[in-house]
Amino acid sequence: MAYIFEKAGRLTIDGKRRIVDVPVHNVHQKVPFVAGSYNMVKKVLDHYKNDSINKHVYYSC
């Protein structure tokens, strides 16, 4: 799914790096998934970098 998003000119991240760069260790591996336009995903990434948001287990935008 991340591959399709990125081919369509969008961005996909797990909070730290692109989803397509995440090494696969297991068929049932789970990672956080944020996908959308470049600007919207950048905003989410900026929130992850904010120390106050890192104290929360769950974050919803």
PyMOL Python script that loads the backbone (N, CA, C, O; Angstrom):
from pymol import cmd

cmd.read_pdbstr("""\
ATOM      1  N   MET A   1       0.822  -1.182   0.000  1.00  0.00           N
ATOM      2  CA  MET A   1       0.000   0.000   0.000  1.00  0.00           C
ATOM      3  C   MET A   1       0.878   1.262   0.000  1.00  0.00           C
ATOM      4  O   MET A   1       0.589   2.224  -0.711  1.00  0.00           O
ATOM      5  N   ALA A   2       1.949   1.248   0.802  1.00  0.00           N
ATOM      6  CA  ALA A   2       2.850   2.400   0.851  1.00  0.00           C
ATOM      7  C   ALA A   2       3.493   2.646  -0.517  1.00  0.00           C
ATOM      8  O   ALA A   2       3.681   3.794  -0.918  1.00  0.00           O
ATOM      9  N   TYR A   3       3.821   1.591  -1.215  1.00  0.00           N
ATOM     10  CA  TYR A   3       4.424   1.702  -2.540  1.00  0.00           C
ATOM     11  C   TYR A   3       3.468   2.422  -3.502  1.00  0.00           C
ATOM     12  O   TYR A   3       3.880   3.293  -4.268  1.00  0.00           O
ATOM     13  N   ILE A   4       2.205   2.045  -3.446  1.00  0.00           N
ATOM     14  CA  ILE A   4       1.202   2.670  -4.318  1.00  0.00           C
ATOM     15  C   ILE A   4       1.036   4.144  -3.974  1.00  0.00           C
ATOM     16  O   ILE A   4       0.961   4.985  -4.870  1.00  0.00           O
ATOM     17  N   PHE A   5       0.977   4.465  -2.684  1.00  0.00           N
ATOM     18  CA  PHE A   5       0.861   5.858  -2.263  1.00  0.00           C
ATOM     19  C   PHE A   5       2.036   6.671  -2.788  1.00  0.00           C
ATOM     20  O   PHE A   5       1.846   7.764  -3.323  1.00  0.00           O
ATOM     21  N   GLU A   6       3.242   6.147  -2.639  1.00  0.00           N
ATOM     22  CA  GLU A   6       4.423   6.910  -3.046  1.00  0.00           C
ATOM     23  C   GLU A   6       4.522   7.043  -4.561  1.00  0.00           C
ATOM     24  O   GLU A   6       5.012   8.057  -5.058  1.00  0.00           O
ATOM     25  N   LYS A   7       4.070   6.050  -5.292  1.00  0.00           N
ATOM     26  CA  LYS A   7       4.047   6.154  -6.752  1.00  0.00           C
ATOM     27  C   LYS A   7       3.033   7.193  -7.214  1.00  0.00           C
ATOM     28  O   LYS A   7       3.165   7.751  -8.303  1.00  0.00           O
ATOM     29  N   ALA A   8       2.025   7.453  -6.392  1.00  0.00           N
ATOM     30  CA  ALA A   8       1.016   8.461  -6.705  1.00  0.00           C
ATOM     31  C   ALA A   8       1.450   9.858  -6.254  1.00  0.00           C
ATOM     32  O   ALA A   8       0.684  10.815  -6.362  1.00  0.00           O
ATOM     33  N   GLY A   9       2.678   9.971  -5.750  1.00  0.00           N
ATOM     34  CA  GLY A   9       3.207  11.271  -5.354  1.00  0.00           C
ATOM     35  C   GLY A   9       2.896  11.655  -3.918  1.00  0.00           C
ATOM     36  O   GLY A   9       3.029  12.822  -3.549  1.00  0.00           O
ATOM     37  N   ARG A  10       2.489  10.701  -3.109  1.00  0.00           N
ATOM     38  CA  ARG A  10       2.179  10.955  -1.703  1.00  0.00           C
ATOM     39  C   ARG A  10       3.340  10.489  -0.838  1.00  0.00           C
ATOM     40  O   ARG A  10       4.357  10.018  -1.350  1.00  0.00           O
ATOM     41  N   LEU A  11       3.184  10.621   0.472  1.00  0.00           N
ATOM     42  CA  LEU A  11       4.239  10.254   1.412  1.00  0.00           C
ATOM     43  C   LEU A  11       3.685   9.295   2.450  1.00  0.00           C
ATOM     44  O   LEU A  11       2.547   9.455   2.893  1.00  0.00           O
ATOM     45  N   THR A  12       4.469   8.303   2.845  1.00  0.00           N
ATOM     46  CA  THR A  12       4.079   7.358   3.896  1.00  0.00           C
ATOM     47  C   THR A  12       5.235   7.233   4.880  1.00  0.00           C
ATOM     48  O   THR A  12       6.384   7.046   4.481  1.00  0.00           O
ATOM     49  N   ILE A  13       4.918   7.341   6.183  1.00  0.00           N
ATOM     50  CA  ILE A  13       5.947   7.246   7.218  1.00  0.00           C
ATOM     51  C   ILE A  13       5.441   6.387   8.369  1.00  0.00           C
ATOM     52  O   ILE A  13       4.246   6.117   8.492  1.00  0.00           O
ATOM     53  N   ASP A  14       6.378   5.969   9.203  1.00  0.00           N
ATOM     54  CA  ASP A  14       6.012   5.260  10.434  1.00  0.00           C
ATOM     55  C   ASP A  14       6.243   6.161  11.653  1.00  0.00           C
ATOM     56  O   ASP A  14       6.190   5.698  12.793  1.00  0.00           O
ATOM     57  N   GLY A  15       6.492   7.418  11.408  1.00  0.00           N
ATOM     58  CA  GLY A  15       6.780   8.370  12.473  1.00  0.00           C
ATOM     59  C   GLY A  15       8.227   8.799  12.477  1.00  0.00           C
ATOM     60  O   GLY A  15       8.560   9.861  13.003  1.00  0.00           O
ATOM     61  N   LYS A  16       9.098   7.983  11.895  1.00  0.00           N
ATOM     62  CA  LYS A  16      10.532   8.294  11.855  1.00  0.00           C
ATOM     63  C   LYS A  16      11.120   8.183  10.456  1.00  0.00           C
ATOM     64  O   LYS A  16      12.023   8.938  10.096  1.00  0.00           O
ATOM     65  N   ARG A  17      10.612   7.250   9.672  1.00  0.00           N
ATOM     66  CA  ARG A  17      11.187   7.006   8.337  1.00  0.00           C
ATOM     67  C   ARG A  17      10.091   6.571   7.373  1.00  0.00           C
ATOM     68  O   ARG A  17       8.971   6.258   7.776  1.00  0.00           O
ATOM     69  N   ARG A  18      10.446   6.558   6.079  1.00  0.00           N
ATOM     70  CA  ARG A  18       9.496   6.127   5.061  1.00  0.00           C
ATOM     71  C   ARG A  18       9.146   4.660   5.275  1.00  0.00           C
ATOM     72  O   ARG A  18      10.008   3.862   5.643  1.00  0.00           O
ATOM     73  N   ILE A  19       7.905   4.306   5.049  1.00  0.00           N
ATOM     74  CA  ILE A  19       7.445   2.930   5.225  1.00  0.00           C
ATOM     75  C   ILE A  19       8.196   1.977   4.294  1.00  0.00           C
ATOM     76  O   ILE A  19       8.529   0.861   4.693  1.00  0.00           O
ATOM     77  N   VAL A  20       8.466   2.406   3.058  1.00  0.00           N
ATOM     78  CA  VAL A  20       9.157   1.515   2.126  1.00  0.00           C
ATOM     79  C   VAL A  20      10.609   1.247   2.533  1.00  0.00           C
ATOM     80  O   VAL A  20      11.238   0.341   1.986  1.00  0.00           O
ATOM     81  N   ASP A  21      11.151   2.015   3.481  1.00  0.00           N
ATOM     82  CA  ASP A  21      12.510   1.800   3.980  1.00  0.00           C
ATOM     83  C   ASP A  21      12.557   0.932   5.239  1.00  0.00           C
ATOM     84  O   ASP A  21      13.641   0.615   5.730  1.00  0.00           O
ATOM     85  N   VAL A  22      11.402   0.550   5.760  1.00  0.00           N
ATOM     86  CA  VAL A  22      11.345  -0.279   6.972  1.00  0.00           C
ATOM     87  C   VAL A  22      11.709  -1.715   6.597  1.00  0.00           C
ATOM     88  O   VAL A  22      11.073  -2.300   5.721  1.00  0.00           O
ATOM     89  N   PRO A  23      12.725  -2.292   7.247  1.00  0.00           N
ATOM     90  CA  PRO A  23      13.087  -3.681   6.935  1.00  0.00           C
ATOM     91  C   PRO A  23      11.993  -4.648   7.391  1.00  0.00           C
ATOM     92  O   PRO A  23      11.438  -4.506   8.481  1.00  0.00           O
ATOM     93  N   VAL A  24      11.699  -5.616   6.553  1.00  0.00           N
ATOM     94  CA  VAL A  24      10.670  -6.612   6.866  1.00  0.00           C
ATOM     95  C   VAL A  24      11.334  -7.805   7.544  1.00  0.00           C
ATOM     96  O   VAL A  24      12.233  -8.431   6.984  1.00  0.00           O
ATOM     97  N   HIS A  25      10.876  -8.111   8.766  1.00  0.00           N
ATOM     98  CA  HIS A  25      11.420  -9.226   9.522  1.00  0.00           C
ATOM     99  C   HIS A  25      10.434 -10.383   9.635  1.00  0.00           C
ATOM    100  O   HIS A  25      10.817 -11.523   9.898  1.00  0.00           O
ATOM    101  N   ASN A  26       9.160 -10.069   9.431  1.00  0.00           N
ATOM    102  CA  ASN A  26       8.129 -11.069   9.634  1.00  0.00           C
ATOM    103  C   ASN A  26       6.937 -10.717   8.755  1.00  0.00           C
ATOM    104  O   ASN A  26       6.652  -9.540   8.534  1.00  0.00           O
ATOM    105  N   VAL A  27       6.249 -11.722   8.260  1.00  0.00           N
ATOM    106  CA  VAL A  27       5.077 -11.510   7.418  1.00  0.00           C
ATOM    107  C   VAL A  27       3.969 -10.785   8.183  1.00  0.00           C
ATOM    108  O   VAL A  27       3.188 -10.054   7.575  1.00  0.00           O
ATOM    109  N   HIS A  28       3.887 -10.969   9.478  1.00  0.00           N
ATOM    110  CA  HIS A  28       2.849 -10.353  10.303  1.00  0.00           C
ATOM    111  C   HIS A  28       3.367  -9.142  11.076  1.00  0.00           C
ATOM    112  O   HIS A  28       2.781  -8.751  12.085  1.00  0.00           O
ATOM    113  N   GLN A  29       4.449  -8.557  10.611  1.00  0.00           N
ATOM    114  CA  GLN A  29       5.046  -7.390  11.265  1.00  0.00           C
ATOM    115  C   GLN A  29       4.090  -6.207  11.231  1.00  0.00           C
ATOM    116  O   GLN A  29       3.408  -5.983  10.231  1.00  0.00           O
ATOM    117  N   LYS A  30       4.039  -5.452  12.321  1.00  0.00           N
ATOM    118  CA  LYS A  30       3.175  -4.281  12.407  1.00  0.00           C
ATOM    119  C   LYS A  30       4.013  -3.047  12.705  1.00  0.00           C
ATOM    120  O   LYS A  30       4.914  -3.081  13.543  1.00  0.00           O
ATOM    121  N   VAL A  31       3.706  -1.963  12.012  1.00  0.00           N
ATOM    122  CA  VAL A  31       4.363  -0.682  12.241  1.00  0.00           C
ATOM    123  C   VAL A  31       3.309   0.421  12.156  1.00  0.00           C
ATOM    124  O   VAL A  31       2.276   0.241  11.511  1.00  0.00           O
ATOM    125  N   PRO A  32       3.563   1.561  12.804  1.00  0.00           N
ATOM    126  CA  PRO A  32       2.638   2.692  12.631  1.00  0.00           C
ATOM    127  C   PRO A  32       2.610   3.093  11.157  1.00  0.00           C
ATOM    128  O   PRO A  32       3.609   2.937  10.455  1.00  0.00           O
ATOM    129  N   PHE A  33       1.491   3.601  10.693  1.00  0.00           N
ATOM    130  CA  PHE A  33       1.334   3.933   9.274  1.00  0.00           C
ATOM    131  C   PHE A  33       0.627   5.270   9.141  1.00  0.00           C
ATOM    132  O   PHE A  33      -0.533   5.410   9.529  1.00  0.00           O
ATOM    133  N   VAL A  34       1.332   6.251   8.591  1.00  0.00           N
ATOM    134  CA  VAL A  34       0.758   7.569   8.313  1.00  0.00           C
ATOM    135  C   VAL A  34       0.945   7.808   6.828  1.00  0.00           C
ATOM    136  O   VAL A  34       2.067   7.753   6.326  1.00  0.00           O
ATOM    137  N   ALA A  35      -0.149   8.074   6.117  1.00  0.00           N
ATOM    138  CA  ALA A  35      -0.078   8.278   4.672  1.00  0.00           C
ATOM    139  C   ALA A  35      -0.930   9.476   4.278  1.00  0.00           C
ATOM    140  O   ALA A  35      -1.965   9.753   4.885  1.00  0.00           O
ATOM    141  N   GLY A  36      -0.475  10.173   3.259  1.00  0.00           N
ATOM    142  CA  GLY A  36      -1.245  11.314   2.760  1.00  0.00           C
ATOM    143  C   GLY A  36      -0.375  12.227   1.927  1.00  0.00           C
ATOM    144  O   GLY A  36       0.696  11.834   1.464  1.00  0.00           O
ATOM    145  N   SER A  37      -0.843  13.446   1.740  1.00  0.00           N
ATOM    146  CA  SER A  37      -0.067  14.412   0.971  1.00  0.00           C
ATOM    147  C   SER A  37       1.212  14.753   1.735  1.00  0.00           C
ATOM    148  O   SER A  37       1.297  14.580   2.951  1.00  0.00           O
ATOM    149  N   TYR A  38       2.186  15.232   1.001  1.00  0.00           N
ATOM    150  CA  TYR A  38       3.479  15.543   1.607  1.00  0.00           C
ATOM    151  C   TYR A  38       3.332  16.528   2.759  1.00  0.00           C
ATOM    152  O   TYR A  38       3.910  16.325   3.827  1.00  0.00           O
ATOM    153  N   ASN A  39       2.563  17.590   2.552  1.00  0.00           N
ATOM    154  CA  ASN A  39       2.417  18.624   3.581  1.00  0.00           C
ATOM    155  C   ASN A  39       1.719  18.096   4.828  1.00  0.00           C
ATOM    156  O   ASN A  39       2.123  18.423   5.943  1.00  0.00           O
ATOM    157  N   MET A  40       0.684  17.289   4.659  1.00  0.00           N
ATOM    158  CA  MET A  40      -0.040  16.762   5.817  1.00  0.00           C
ATOM    159  C   MET A  40       0.830  15.784   6.616  1.00  0.00           C
ATOM    160  O   MET A  40       0.822  15.810   7.847  1.00  0.00           O
ATOM    161  N   VAL A  41       1.563  14.939   5.933  1.00  0.00           N
ATOM    162  CA  VAL A  41       2.430  13.970   6.620  1.00  0.00           C
ATOM    163  C   VAL A  41       3.579  14.699   7.309  1.00  0.00           C
ATOM    164  O   VAL A  41       4.012  14.283   8.383  1.00  0.00           O
ATOM    165  N   LYS A  42       4.080  15.780   6.709  1.00  0.00           N
ATOM    166  CA  LYS A  42       5.127  16.581   7.350  1.00  0.00           C
ATOM    167  C   LYS A  42       4.618  17.177   8.660  1.00  0.00           C
ATOM    168  O   LYS A  42       5.371  17.257   9.630  1.00  0.00           O
ATOM    169  N   LYS A  43       3.361  17.593   8.703  1.00  0.00           N
ATOM    170  CA  LYS A  43       2.778  18.134   9.932  1.00  0.00           C
ATOM    171  C   LYS A  43       2.746  17.071  11.022  1.00  0.00           C
ATOM    172  O   LYS A  43       3.056  17.354  12.180  1.00  0.00           O
ATOM    173  N   VAL A  44       2.372  15.856  10.656  1.00  0.00           N
ATOM    174  CA  VAL A  44       2.357  14.753  11.631  1.00  0.00           C
ATOM    175  C   VAL A  44       3.774  14.486  12.111  1.00  0.00           C
ATOM    176  O   VAL A  44       3.988  14.290  13.308  1.00  0.00           O
ATOM    177  N   LEU A  45       4.737  14.474  11.212  1.00  0.00           N
ATOM    178  CA  LEU A  45       6.130  14.245  11.571  1.00  0.00           C
ATOM    179  C   LEU A  45       6.621  15.332  12.524  1.00  0.00           C
ATOM    180  O   LEU A  45       7.367  15.036  13.458  1.00  0.00           O
ATOM    181  N   ASP A  46       6.223  16.574  12.309  1.00  0.00           N
ATOM    182  CA  ASP A  46       6.589  17.670  13.218  1.00  0.00           C
ATOM    183  C   ASP A  46       6.001  17.435  14.604  1.00  0.00           C
ATOM    184  O   ASP A  46       6.645  17.749  15.605  1.00  0.00           O
ATOM    185  N   HIS A  47       4.789  16.888  14.682  1.00  0.00           N
ATOM    186  CA  HIS A  47       4.183  16.578  15.980  1.00  0.00           C
ATOM    187  C   HIS A  47       4.951  15.477  16.696  1.00  0.00           C
ATOM    188  O   HIS A  47       5.123  15.529  17.914  1.00  0.00           O
ATOM    189  N   TYR A  48       5.415  14.480  15.947  1.00  0.00           N
ATOM    190  CA  TYR A  48       6.212  13.408  16.550  1.00  0.00           C
ATOM    191  C   TYR A  48       7.513  13.949  17.126  1.00  0.00           C
ATOM    192  O   TYR A  48       7.996  13.446  18.140  1.00  0.00           O
ATOM    193  N   LYS A  49       8.081  14.961  16.498  1.00  0.00           N
ATOM    194  CA  LYS A  49       9.342  15.533  16.958  1.00  0.00           C
ATOM    195  C   LYS A  49       9.149  16.412  18.189  1.00  0.00           C
ATOM    196  O   LYS A  49      10.109  16.702  18.903  1.00  0.00           O
ATOM    197  N   ASN A  50       7.907  16.838  18.441  1.00  0.00           N
ATOM    198  CA  ASN A  50       7.593  17.685  19.587  1.00  0.00           C
ATOM    199  C   ASN A  50       7.648  16.834  20.857  1.00  0.00           C
ATOM    200  O   ASN A  50       6.986  15.799  20.933  1.00  0.00           O
ATOM    201  N   ASP A  51       8.423  17.256  21.846  1.00  0.00           N
ATOM    202  CA  ASP A  51       8.597  16.486  23.083  1.00  0.00           C
ATOM    203  C   ASP A  51       7.304  16.248  23.834  1.00  0.00           C
ATOM    204  O   ASP A  51       7.117  15.173  24.403  1.00  0.00           O
ATOM    205  N   SER A  52       6.411  17.213  23.852  1.00  0.00           N
ATOM    206  CA  SER A  52       5.173  17.054  24.617  1.00  0.00           C
ATOM    207  C   SER A  52       4.291  15.963  24.028  1.00  0.00           C
ATOM    208  O   SER A  52       3.583  15.285  24.772  1.00  0.00           O
ATOM    209  N   ILE A  53       4.315  15.777  22.719  1.00  0.00           N
ATOM    210  CA  ILE A  53       3.471  14.752  22.100  1.00  0.00           C
ATOM    211  C   ILE A  53       4.069  13.362  22.307  1.00  0.00           C
ATOM    212  O   ILE A  53       3.332  12.376  22.303  1.00  0.00           O
ATOM    213  N   ASN A  54       5.386  13.262  22.488  1.00  0.00           N
ATOM    214  CA  ASN A  54       6.032  11.970  22.675  1.00  0.00           C
ATOM    215  C   ASN A  54       5.691  11.329  24.013  1.00  0.00           C
ATOM    216  O   ASN A  54       5.926  10.134  24.198  1.00  0.00           O
ATOM    217  N   LYS A  55       5.144  12.095  24.947  1.00  0.00           N
ATOM    218  CA  LYS A  55       4.781  11.551  26.251  1.00  0.00           C
ATOM    219  C   LYS A  55       3.474  10.766  26.198  1.00  0.00           C
ATOM    220  O   LYS A  55       3.169  10.009  27.119  1.00  0.00           O
ATOM    221  N   HIS A  56       2.705  10.939  25.129  1.00  0.00           N
ATOM    222  CA  HIS A  56       1.425  10.256  24.981  1.00  0.00           C
ATOM    223  C   HIS A  56       1.607   8.950  24.213  1.00  0.00           C
ATOM    224  O   HIS A  56       2.385   8.885  23.261  1.00  0.00           O
ATOM    225  N   VAL A  57       0.893   7.923  24.629  1.00  0.00           N
ATOM    226  CA  VAL A  57       0.983   6.625  23.953  1.00  0.00           C
ATOM    227  C   VAL A  57       0.259   6.678  22.610  1.00  0.00           C
ATOM    228  O   VAL A  57       0.756   6.148  21.617  1.00  0.00           O
ATOM    229  N   TYR A  58      -0.907   7.309  22.575  1.00  0.00           N
ATOM    230  CA  TYR A  58      -1.698   7.379  21.355  1.00  0.00           C
ATOM    231  C   TYR A  58      -1.870   8.832  20.947  1.00  0.00           C
ATOM    232  O   TYR A  58      -2.034   9.713  21.791  1.00  0.00           O
ATOM    233  N   TYR A  59      -1.830   9.070  19.661  1.00  0.00           N
ATOM    234  CA  TYR A  59      -2.045  10.400  19.137  1.00  0.00           C
ATOM    235  C   TYR A  59      -2.943  10.291  17.917  1.00  0.00           C
ATOM    236  O   TYR A  59      -2.701   9.481  17.022  1.00  0.00           O
ATOM    237  N   SER A  60      -3.954  11.092  17.893  1.00  0.00           N
ATOM    238  CA  SER A  60      -4.885  11.078  16.766  1.00  0.00           C
ATOM    239  C   SER A  60      -4.992  12.476  16.189  1.00  0.00           C
ATOM    240  O   SER A  60      -5.136  13.448  16.930  1.00  0.00           O
ATOM    241  N   CYS A  61      -4.922  12.584  14.859  1.00  0.00           N
ATOM    242  CA  CYS A  61      -5.049  13.910  14.256  1.00  0.00           C
ATOM    243  C   CYS A  61      -6.375  14.080  13.570  1.00  0.00           C
ATOM    244  O   CYS A  61      -6.648  15.141  13.009  1.00  0.00           O
TER     245      CYS A  61
END
""", "prot")
cmd.dss("prot")
cmd.show_as("cartoon", "prot")
cmd.util.cbc("prot")
cmd.orient("prot")
